[in-house]
Amino acid sequence: MSIASDNNLLWVPPDIGDLLTVSVNGQADDSTAQGMLVINGAASQWLAGTIDDYTYFELLDHYGIDPLRFVGEVEEHMALLMR
């Protein structure tokens, strides 16, 4: 299931950038938590146009997130919102 179709409900965050936010659980080590901060900061920069697609996607990949799948789910969610 993707974030866009879970339970046939659409979730609209207060800030569209929240769709690109990642989180870690409370048991995560310091390096994992730091990675979360880096990824979330990069998402804001990417949406603002201060970093390019290549840089953002490389960063996601570096931290073990499939960039095409991750961003694709956000795009799918946005397409459903616009229908």
N, CA, C and O atoms as a printed pandas DataFrame, in Angstrom:
     atom_number atom_name residue_name chain_id  residue_number  x_coord  y_coord  z_coord
0              1         N          MET        A               1    0.842   -1.187    0.000
1              2        CA          MET        A               1    0.000    0.000    0.000
2              3         C          MET        A               1    0.880    1.240    0.000
3              4         O          MET        A               1    1.964    1.250    0.582
4              5         N          SER        A               2    0.415    2.246   -0.636
5              6        CA          SER        A               2    1.144    3.506   -0.630
6              7         C          SER        A               2    0.444    4.484    0.306
7              8         O          SER        A               2   -0.688    4.262    0.734
8              9         N          ILE        A               3    1.137    5.558    0.607
9             10        CA          ILE        A               3    0.543    6.560    1.483
10            11         C          ILE        A               3   -0.692    7.174    0.856
11            12         O          ILE        A               3   -1.548    7.714    1.556
12            13         N          ALA        A               4   -0.787    7.093   -0.470
13            14        CA          ALA        A               4   -1.915    7.715   -1.150
14            15         C          ALA        A               4   -3.176    6.869   -1.110
15            16         O          ALA        A               4   -4.264    7.387   -1.361
16            17         N          SER        A               5   -3.063    5.595   -0.805
17            18        CA          SER        A               5   -4.258    4.765   -0.904
18            19         C          SER        A               5   -4.576    3.957    0.344
19            20         O          SER        A               5   -5.532    3.181    0.329
20            21         N          ASP        A               6   -3.826    4.102    1.409
21            22        CA          ASP        A               6   -4.131    3.361    2.626
22            23         C          ASP        A               6   -5.546    3.670    3.097
23            24         O          ASP        A               6   -5.902    4.829    3.314
24            25         N          ASN        A               7   -6.339    2.629    3.250
25            26        CA          ASN        A               7   -7.711    2.740    3.767
26            27         C          ASN        A               7   -8.599    3.645    2.925
27            28         O          ASN        A               7   -9.636    4.108    3.401
28            29         N          ASN        A               8   -8.206    3.902    1.682
29            30        CA          ASN        A               8   -8.981    4.756    0.781
30            31         C          ASN        A               8   -9.225    6.150    1.340
31            32         O          ASN        A               8  -10.214    6.796    0.995
32            33         N          LEU        A               9   -8.339    6.609    2.190
33            34        CA          LEU        A               9   -8.450    7.953    2.754
34            35         C          LEU        A               9   -7.317    8.810    2.221
35            36         O          LEU        A               9   -6.222    8.309    1.965
36            37         N          LEU        A              10   -7.571   10.078    2.057
37            38        CA          LEU        A              10   -6.520   11.003    1.651
38            39         C          LEU        A              10   -6.126   11.843    2.844
39            40         O          LEU        A              10   -6.969   12.414    3.536
40            41         N          TRP        A              11   -4.852   11.904    3.067
41            42        CA          TRP        A              11   -4.318   12.697    4.164
42            43         C          TRP        A              11   -3.705   13.962    3.582
43            44         O          TRP        A              11   -2.855   13.882    2.695
44            45         N          VAL        A              12   -4.109   15.096    4.054
45            46        CA          VAL        A              12   -3.570   16.366    3.586
46            47         C          VAL        A              12   -2.848   17.020    4.746
47            48         O          VAL        A              12   -3.475   17.437    5.720
48            49         N          PRO        A              13   -1.525   17.112    4.645
49            50        CA          PRO        A              13   -0.760   17.712    5.738
50            51         C          PRO        A              13   -0.904   19.229    5.729
51            52         O          PRO        A              13   -1.256   19.810    4.703
52            53         N          PRO        A              14   -0.636   19.875    6.860
53            54        CA          PRO        A              14   -0.692   21.332    6.911
54            55         C          PRO        A              14    0.343   21.971    5.988
55            56         O          PRO        A              14    0.101   23.043    5.433
56            57         N          ASP        A              15    1.479   21.329    5.824
57            58        CA          ASP        A              15    2.540   21.801    4.931
58            59         C          ASP        A              15    2.841   20.662    3.972
59            60         O          ASP        A              15    3.143   19.552    4.409
60            61         N          ILE        A              16    2.764   20.918    2.679
61            62        CA          ILE        A              16    2.950   19.851    1.698
62            63         C          ILE        A              16    4.323   19.194    1.837
63            64         O          ILE        A              16    4.487   18.034    1.457
64            65         N          GLY        A              17    5.297   19.900    2.363
65            66        CA          GLY        A              17    6.614   19.336    2.607
66            67         C          GLY        A              17    6.590   18.193    3.598
67            68         O          GLY        A              17    7.512   17.379    3.633
68            69         N          ASP        A              18    5.546   18.126    4.403
69            70        CA          ASP        A              18    5.419   17.030    5.369
70            71         C          ASP        A              18    5.303   15.672    4.686
71            72         O          ASP        A              18    5.602   14.644    5.293
72            73         N          LEU        A              19    4.871   15.664    3.425
73            74        CA          LEU        A              19    4.783   14.404    2.700
74            75         C          LEU        A              19    6.163   13.805    2.438
75            76         O          LEU        A              19    6.279   12.602    2.204
76            77         N          LEU        A              20    7.200   14.623    2.474
77            78        CA          LEU        A              20    8.557   14.154    2.233
78            79         C          LEU        A              20    9.352   13.971    3.526
79            80         O          LEU        A              20   10.557   13.723    3.489
80            81         N          THR        A              21    8.685   14.094    4.651
81            82        CA          THR        A              21    9.344   13.956    5.948
82            83         C          THR        A              21    9.513   12.482    6.308
83            84         O          THR        A              21    8.617   11.667    6.088
84            85         N          VAL        A              22   10.663   12.162    6.857
85            86        CA          VAL        A              22   10.901   10.807    7.366
86            87         C          VAL        A              22   11.067   10.893    8.877
87            88         O          VAL        A              22   11.370   11.960    9.413
88            89         N          SER        A              23   10.870    9.777    9.560
89            90        CA          SER        A              23   11.044    9.746   11.002
90            91         C          SER        A              23   11.719    8.437   11.403
91            92         O          SER        A              23   11.743    7.471   10.640
92            93         N          VAL        A              24   12.255    8.431   12.593
93            94        CA          VAL        A              24   12.881    7.229   13.143
94            95         C          VAL        A              24   12.234    6.947   14.491
95            96         O          VAL        A              24   11.631    7.831   15.099
96            97         N          ASN        A              25   12.365    5.714   14.949
97            98        CA          ASN        A              25   11.774    5.388   16.245
98            99         C          ASN        A              25   12.699    5.826   17.377
99           100         O          ASN        A              25   13.849    6.193   17.139
100          101         N          GLY        A              26   12.208    5.787   18.567
101          102        CA          GLY        A              26   12.951    6.240   19.736
102          103         C          GLY        A              26   14.188    5.415   20.050
103          104         O          GLY        A              26   15.048    5.855   20.812
104          105         N          GLN        A              27   14.287    4.233   19.475
105          106        CA          GLN        A              27   15.441    3.368   19.714
106          107         C          GLN        A              27   16.566    3.587   18.699
107          108         O          GLN        A              27   17.598    2.920   18.770
108          109         N          ALA        A              28   16.377    4.508   17.765
109          110        CA          ALA        A              28   17.373    4.740   16.723
110          111         C          ALA        A              28   18.664    5.290   17.320
111          112         O          ALA        A              28   18.653    6.059   18.282
112          113         N          ASP        A              29   19.779    4.870   16.717
113          114        CA          ASP        A              29   21.062    5.382   17.185
114          115         C          ASP        A              29   21.267    6.815   16.681
115          116         O          ASP        A              29   20.496    7.313   15.861
116          117         N          ASP        A              30   22.303    7.457   17.180
117          118        CA          ASP        A              30   22.554    8.863   16.845
118          119         C          ASP        A              30   22.767    9.091   15.350
119          120         O          ASP        A              30   22.304   10.093   14.806
120          121         N          SER        A              31   23.463    8.173   14.683
121          122        CA          SER        A              31   23.719    8.376   13.258
122          123         C          SER        A              31   22.432    8.263   12.443
123          124         O          SER        A              31   22.267    8.974   11.452
124          125         N          THR        A              32   21.528    7.387   12.843
125          126        CA          THR        A              32   20.241    7.260   12.154
126          127         C          THR        A              32   19.395    8.512   12.379
127          128         O          THR        A              32   18.763    9.014   11.450
128          129         N          ALA        A              33   19.384    9.011   13.606
129          130        CA          ALA        A              33   18.635   10.239   13.900
130          131         C          ALA        A              33   19.226   11.418   13.130
131          132         O          ALA        A              33   18.485   12.268   12.636
132          133         N          GLN        A              34   20.541   11.475   13.025
133          134        CA          GLN        A              34   21.188   12.548   12.265
134          135         C          GLN        A              34   20.812   12.444   10.786
135          136         O          GLN        A              34   20.576   13.456   10.127
136          137         N          GLY        A              35   20.758   11.215   10.272
137          138        CA          GLY        A              35   20.336   11.013    8.893
138          139         C          GLY        A              35   18.931   11.511    8.653
139          140         O          GLY        A              35   18.650   12.090    7.604
140          141         N          MET        A              36   18.035   11.294    9.612
141          142        CA          MET        A              36   16.669   11.792    9.509
142          143         C          MET        A              36   16.673   13.314    9.378
143          144         O          MET        A              36   15.951   13.874    8.552
144          145         N          LEU        A              37   17.480   13.972   10.188
145          146        CA          LEU        A              37   17.547   15.431   10.131
146          147         C          LEU        A              37   18.078   15.915    8.786
147          148         O          LEU        A              37   17.581   16.892    8.225
148          149         N          VAL        A              38   19.088   15.224    8.282
149          150        CA          VAL        A              38   19.662   15.593    6.984
150          151         C          VAL        A              38   18.621   15.427    5.874
151          152         O          VAL        A              38   18.444   16.316    5.041
152          153         N          ILE        A              39   17.941   14.289    5.872
153          154        CA          ILE        A              39   16.936   14.024    4.838
154          155         C          ILE        A              39   15.796   15.044    4.900
155          156         O          ILE        A              39   15.368   15.559    3.867
156          157         N          ASN        A              40   15.312   15.332    6.090
157          158        CA          ASN        A              40   14.207   16.284    6.219
158          159         C          ASN        A              40   14.625   17.694    5.822
159          160         O          ASN        A              40   13.849   18.428    5.209
160          161         N          GLY        A              41   15.844   18.070    6.170
161          162        CA          GLY        A              41   16.353   19.377    5.744
162          163         C          GLY        A              41   16.500   19.447    4.234
163          164         O          GLY        A              41   16.177   20.463    3.619
164          165         N          ALA        A              42   16.986   18.368    3.639
165          166        CA          ALA        A              42   17.146   18.326    2.186
166          167         C          ALA        A              42   15.799   18.397    1.478
167          168         O          ALA        A              42   15.694   19.008    0.415
168          169         N          ALA        A              43   14.769   17.781    2.051
169          170        CA          ALA        A              43   13.432   17.844    1.448
170          171         C          ALA        A              43   12.957   19.288    1.373
171          172         O          ALA        A              43   12.403   19.716    0.361
172          173         N          SER        A              44   13.174   20.026    2.435
173          174        CA          SER        A              44   12.782   21.446    2.437
174          175         C          SER        A              44   13.569   22.227    1.394
175          176         O          SER        A              44   13.015   23.065    0.683
176          177         N          GLN        A              45   14.862   21.946    1.308
177          178        CA          GLN        A              45   15.706   22.634    0.320
178          179         C          GLN        A              45   15.288   22.277   -1.104
179          180         O          GLN        A              45   15.274   23.137   -1.984
180          181         N          TRP        A              46   14.950   21.012   -1.328
181          182        CA          TRP        A              46   14.539   20.566   -2.655
182          183         C          TRP        A              46   13.241   21.245   -3.075
183          184         O          TRP        A              46   13.110   21.705   -4.209
184          185         N          LEU        A              47   12.289   21.305   -2.158
185          186        CA          LEU        A              47   11.013   21.958   -2.475
186          187         C          LEU        A              47   11.178   23.452   -2.719
187          188         O          LEU        A              47   10.437   24.050   -3.499
188          189         N          ALA        A              48   12.162   24.049   -2.040
189          190        CA          ALA        A              48   12.430   25.479   -2.223
190          191         C          ALA        A              48   13.280   25.755   -3.457
191          192         O          ALA        A              48   13.454   26.908   -3.852
192          193         N          GLY        A              49   13.809   24.689   -4.067
193          194        CA          GLY        A              49   14.624   24.855   -5.263
194          195         C          GLY        A              49   16.083   25.203   -4.997
195          196         O          GLY        A              49   16.800   25.612   -5.910
196          197         N          THR        A              50   16.529   25.044   -3.747
197          198        CA          THR        A              50   17.917   25.386   -3.437
198          199         C          THR        A              50   18.869   24.216   -3.653
199          200         O          THR        A              50   20.083   24.418   -3.672
200          201         N          ILE        A              51   18.352   22.993   -3.816
201          202        CA          ILE        A              51   19.168   21.869   -4.272
202          203         C          ILE        A              51   18.438   21.209   -5.438
203          204         O          ILE        A              51   17.210   21.256   -5.521
204          205         N          ASP        A              52   19.194   20.604   -6.321
205          206        CA          ASP        A              52   18.588   20.006   -7.517
206          207         C          ASP        A              52   18.109   18.577   -7.258
207          208         O          ASP        A              52   18.376   17.992   -6.208
208          209         N          ASP        A              53   17.398   18.035   -8.242
209          210        CA          ASP        A              53   16.850   16.687   -8.132
210          211         C          ASP        A              53   17.948   15.659   -7.893
211          212         O          ASP        A              53   17.818   14.788   -7.033
212          213         N          TYR        A              54   19.025   15.766   -8.656
213          214        CA          TYR        A              54   20.105   14.789   -8.543
214          215         C          TYR        A              54   20.652   14.744   -7.115
215          216         O          TYR        A              54   20.829   13.662   -6.555
216          217         N          THR        A              55   20.914   15.889   -6.535
217          218        CA          THR        A              55   21.462   15.958   -5.179
218          219         C          THR        A              55   20.492   15.348   -4.174
219          220         O          THR        A              55   20.891   14.558   -3.317
220          221         N          TYR        A              56   19.227   15.713   -4.280
221          222        CA          TYR        A              56   18.220   15.181   -3.347
222          223         C          TYR        A              56   18.088   13.670   -3.489
223          224         O          TYR        A              56   18.063   12.950   -2.491
224          225         N          PHE        A              57   18.004   13.189   -4.721
225          226        CA          PHE        A              57   17.855   11.755   -4.943
226          227         C          PHE        A              57   19.091   10.987   -4.484
227          228         O          PHE        A              57   18.959    9.899   -3.922
228          229         N          GLU        A              58   20.268   11.518   -4.706
229          230        CA          GLU        A              58   21.497   10.876   -4.242
230          231         C          GLU        A              58   21.528   10.802   -2.719
231          232         O          GLU        A              58   21.977    9.807   -2.150
232          233         N          LEU        A              59   21.056   11.845   -2.071
233          234        CA          LEU        A              59   21.021   11.862   -0.610
234          235         C          LEU        A              59   20.069   10.793   -0.079
235          236         O          LEU        A              59   20.406   10.065    0.855
236          237         N          LEU        A              60   18.885   10.701   -0.673
237          238        CA          LEU        A              60   17.945    9.657   -0.265
238          239         C          LEU        A              60   18.573    8.280   -0.435
239          240         O          LEU        A              60   18.501    7.443    0.465
240          241         N          ASP        A              61   19.181    8.053   -1.580
241          242        CA          ASP        A              61   19.810    6.766   -1.852
242          243         C          ASP        A              61   20.929    6.476   -0.850
243          244         O          ASP        A              61   21.085    5.340   -0.403
244          245         N          HIS        A              62   21.698    7.488   -0.504
245          246        CA          HIS        A              62   22.794    7.321    0.457
246          247         C          HIS        A              62   22.274    6.793    1.799
247          248         O          HIS        A              62   22.940    5.992    2.456
248          249         N          TYR        A              63   21.107    7.238    2.193
249          250        CA          TYR        A              63   20.525    6.813    3.470
250          251         C          TYR        A              63   19.588    5.603    3.331
251          252         O          TYR        A              63   18.842    5.283    4.257
252          253         N          GLY        A              64   19.631    4.944    2.185
253          254        CA          GLY        A              64   18.896    3.696    2.021
254          255         C          GLY        A              64   17.436    3.838    1.622
255          256         O          GLY        A              64   16.658    2.897    1.780
256          257         N          ILE        A              65   17.056    4.991    1.110
257          258        CA          ILE        A              65   15.685    5.209    0.653
258          259         C          ILE        A              65   15.686    5.211   -0.869
259          260         O          ILE        A              65   16.452    5.948   -1.490
260          261         N          ASP        A              66   14.830    4.388   -1.472
261          262        CA          ASP        A              66   14.704    4.362   -2.924
262          263         C          ASP        A              66   14.047    5.674   -3.354
263          264         O          ASP        A              66   12.856    5.874   -3.115
264          265         N          PRO        A              67   14.812    6.569   -3.988
265          266        CA          PRO        A              67   14.271    7.892   -4.300
266          267         C          PRO        A              67   13.075    7.871   -5.249
267          268         O          PRO        A              67   12.118    8.619   -5.050
268          269         N          LEU        A              68   13.116    7.035   -6.263
269          270        CA          LEU        A              68   12.005    7.012   -7.217
270          271         C          LEU        A              68   10.728    6.489   -6.569
271          272         O          LEU        A              68    9.641    7.002   -6.835
272          273         N          ARG        A              69   10.849    5.488   -5.734
273          274        CA          ARG        A              69    9.667    4.962   -5.047
274          275         C          ARG        A              69    9.132    5.978   -4.028
275          276         O          ARG        A              69    7.927    6.215   -3.956
276          277         N          PHE        A              70   10.032    6.569   -3.249
277          278        CA          PHE        A              70    9.643    7.518   -2.203
278          279         C          PHE        A              70    8.952    8.740   -2.807
279          280         O          PHE        A              70    7.849    9.099   -2.396
280          281         N          VAL        A              71    9.588    9.364   -3.759
281          282        CA          VAL        A              71    9.010   10.557   -4.384
282          283         C          VAL        A              71    7.800   10.172   -5.235
283          284         O          VAL        A              71    6.852   10.950   -5.350
284          285         N          GLY        A              72    7.824    8.987   -5.827
285          286        CA          GLY        A              72    6.686    8.524   -6.618
286          287         C          GLY        A              72    5.422    8.405   -5.791
287          288         O          GLY        A              72    4.334    8.734   -6.264
288          289         N          GLU        A              73    5.555    7.938   -4.559
289          290        CA          GLU        A              73    4.374    7.843   -3.692
290          291         C          GLU        A              73    3.825    9.225   -3.361
291          292         O          GLU        A              73    2.611    9.409   -3.272
292          293         N          VAL        A              74    4.706   10.186   -3.181
293          294        CA          VAL        A              74    4.256   11.559   -2.917
294          295         C          VAL        A              74    3.554   12.108   -4.158
295          296         O          VAL        A              74    2.510   12.750   -4.046
296          297         N          GLU        A              75    4.115   11.861   -5.328
297          298        CA          GLU        A              75    3.478   12.312   -6.564
298          299         C          GLU        A              75    2.105   11.670   -6.740
299          300         O          GLU        A              75    1.155   12.331   -7.161
300          301         N          GLU        A              76    2.003   10.385   -6.419
301          302        CA          GLU        A              76    0.721    9.685   -6.509
302          303         C          GLU        A              76   -0.301   10.324   -5.569
303          304         O          GLU        A              76   -1.459   10.520   -5.936
304          305         N          HIS        A              77    0.134   10.638   -4.380
305          306        CA          HIS        A              77   -0.746   11.264   -3.395
306          307         C          HIS        A              77   -1.220   12.623   -3.907
307          308         O          HIS        A              77   -2.400   12.955   -3.791
308          309         N          MET        A              78   -0.312   13.398   -4.465
309          310        CA          MET        A              78   -0.680   14.720   -4.971
310          311         C          MET        A              78   -1.653   14.598   -6.152
311          312         O          MET        A              78   -2.587   15.391   -6.270
312          313         N          ALA        A              79   -1.436   13.620   -7.013
313          314        CA          ALA        A              79   -2.347   13.415   -8.143
314          315         C          ALA        A              79   -3.757   13.089   -7.651
315          316         O          ALA        A              79   -4.737   13.571   -8.219
316          317         N          LEU        A              80   -3.865   12.282   -6.609
317          318        CA          LEU        A              80   -5.186   11.971   -6.055
318          319         C          LEU        A              80   -5.837   13.203   -5.451
319          320         O          LEU        A              80   -7.050   13.382   -5.558
320          321         N          LEU        A              81   -5.050   14.042   -4.826
321          322        CA          LEU        A              81   -5.601   15.264   -4.240
322          323         C          LEU        A              81   -6.133   16.210   -5.315
323          324         O          LEU        A              81   -7.103   16.934   -5.091
324          325         N          MET        A              82   -5.504   16.197   -6.460
325          326        CA          MET        A              82   -5.868   17.151   -7.525
326          327         C          MET        A              82   -7.023   16.660   -8.392
327          328         O          MET        A              82   -7.548   17.419   -9.206
328          329         N          ARG        A              83   -7.425   15.397   -8.226
329          330        CA          ARG        A              83   -8.550   14.865   -9.022
330          331         C          ARG        A              83   -9.862   15.388   -8.537
331          332         O          ARG        A              83  -10.907   15.043   -9.090
